[in-house]
Amino acid sequence: MKPVSCASAVALSLLLIAPHAANAANSDQCEHLKNLITSGTAAELRHRDPTYNNYFLRHPAAETFVVYCTNDYPAAIRLSWDTGRAPERFFNLVGLTMKSAYDVDANKSADIAHSCLSRALKVGDAVTSKIGKISIECSAFKGTEGGDSVEIHQE
């Protein structure tokens, strides 16, 4: 058996440790983001999925409210209204969420989300808008049941 050099051993150990360190950092970032959102929006934690490190929140202005922190991707926030067009309180929650998480203007964020969803409904596909380094991806579904969805993440 060929001896392993010290440099090779260190490189191998870094390869084994680095993903776990990234997962821990992502976990800390995700929990911090969840804490900012719950304190700034009055959303409540429903449950945490430890496998993928996702936080499922509850708020009356959104039918789905999740902070996604899957290990290989940047943290993202998804809010959706699953039946029909989202009411004004949904857009207000999007604005408060963006203010809480990324310190951007709540009214401007709500307006951008509203226009983003309107464009998505017209084109029938996802549309992305930006506020600085914050991306808002919007999807609006047609049909009798409809539904609106907003995903927010920082680049």
C-alpha positions in Angstrom: 0.0 0.0 0.0 1.4 3.4 -1.0 1.8 5.9 1.9 -0.5 8.9 2.0 1.3 12.3 2.1 0.4 14.8 4.8 -0.9 17.2 2.1 -3.1 14.4 0.6 -4.5 13.5 4.0 -5.3 17.2 4.7 -7.0 17.6 1.3 -9.0 14.4 1.8 -10.1 15.5 5.3 -11.2 18.9 3.9 -13.2 17.2 1.2 -15.0 15.2 3.9 -15.5 18.1 6.3 -16.4 20.9 3.9 -19.9 19.7 3.0 -20.8 19.4 6.7 -19.4 22.9 7.4 -21.5 24.3 4.5 -24.6 22.4 5.8 -24.1 23.9 9.3 -23.6 27.4 7.9 -26.7 27.0 5.7 -28.6 25.7 8.7 -27.6 28.7 10.8 -28.5 31.1 7.9 -31.8 29.4 7.5 -32.7 29.6 11.2 -31.7 33.3 11.3 -33.8 34.0 8.2 -36.8 32.2 9.8 -36.3 34.2 13.0 -36.3 37.5 11.1 -39.4 36.5 9.2 -41.4 35.3 12.3 -40.6 38.4 14.3 -41.3 40.8 11.5 -44.5 39.2 10.1 -46.1 37.5 13.1 -45.9 34.2 11.2 -45.7 31.2 13.4 -43.5 28.1 13.0 -45.7 25.1 12.0 -42.8 22.6 11.8 -39.2 22.2 10.6 -38.2 19.5 8.2 -34.7 18.5 9.5 -33.9 16.4 6.5 -33.9 19.3 4.1 -33.7 22.1 6.8 -37.0 23.7 5.7 -39.2 25.8 8.0 -42.9 25.6 7.4 -44.6 28.8 8.7 -48.2 29.7 9.3 -49.8 33.0 8.5 -53.5 33.8 7.6 -52.4 35.8 4.5 -50.7 32.8 2.8 -51.8 29.3 2.3 -48.2 28.1 1.9 -45.3 29.9 3.6 -41.9 28.1 3.6 -38.3 29.1 4.2 -36.3 26.6 2.1 -32.8 25.9 2.9 -31.8 22.9 1.0 -28.1 22.4 1.3 -27.0 22.9 -2.3 -29.0 26.1 -2.9 -29.3 29.5 -1.4 -32.0 30.1 1.1 -35.4 30.9 -0.5 -38.8 31.9 0.8 -42.0 30.7 -0.9 -45.4 32.1 -0.3 -48.4 31.0 -2.2 -52.2 31.5 -2.4 -53.6 28.3 -3.7 -57.1 29.2 -4.8 -58.0 32.1 -7.1 -56.1 35.4 -7.2 -54.2 36.4 -4.1 -55.9 39.0 -2.0 -54.2 42.3 -1.0 -53.2 40.9 2.4 -51.0 38.3 0.6 -49.1 41.1 -1.1 -48.8 43.0 2.2 -47.3 39.8 3.7 -44.8 39.5 0.8 -43.8 43.1 1.5 -43.4 42.5 5.2 -41.5 39.3 4.6 -39.0 41.1 2.3 -38.6 43.9 4.8 -38.0 41.5 7.6 -35.6 39.2 5.7 -33.7 41.6 3.5 -34.5 45.1 4.8 -36.1 46.4 1.6 -39.1 48.7 1.5 -42.3 46.7 2.3 -44.6 48.8 0.1 -42.3 48.7 -2.9 -41.8 45.0 -2.5 -45.6 44.4 -2.3 -46.1 46.5 -5.5 -43.4 44.6 -7.3 -44.8 41.2 -6.3 -48.3 42.4 -7.5 -47.0 43.5 -10.9 -44.8 40.4 -11.2 -47.8 38.1 -10.6 -49.9 40.1 -13.1 -47.2 39.7 -15.8 -46.9 36.0 -15.0 -50.6 35.6 -15.4 -50.5 37.3 -18.8 -47.6 35.3 -20.2 -48.6 32.0 -18.6 -45.1 31.3 -17.3 -42.9 32.2 -14.4 -41.6 35.8 -14.4 -38.7 37.2 -12.3 -38.4 40.7 -10.9 -35.6 42.2 -8.9 -35.1 44.7 -6.1 -31.4 45.2 -5.9 -29.9 41.7 -5.3 -33.2 40.2 -4.3 -35.0 38.1 -6.9 -38.8 37.6 -6.9 -40.0 34.7 -9.1 -43.7 34.8 -9.7 -46.1 32.1 -11.0 -49.8 32.6 -11.5 -52.0 29.8 -12.5 -55.1 30.2 -14.7 -58.3 28.1 -14.6 -61.2 27.8 -12.2 -59.0 27.2 -9.2 -56.1 29.5 -10.1 -53.4 30.3 -7.6 -50.4 32.6 -7.1 -46.9 31.8 -6.0 -43.9 34.0 -5.1 -40.4 32.8 -4.4 -37.9 35.2 -3.0 -34.1 34.7 -2.7 -31.0 36.8 -2.4 -28.4 36.5 -5.1 
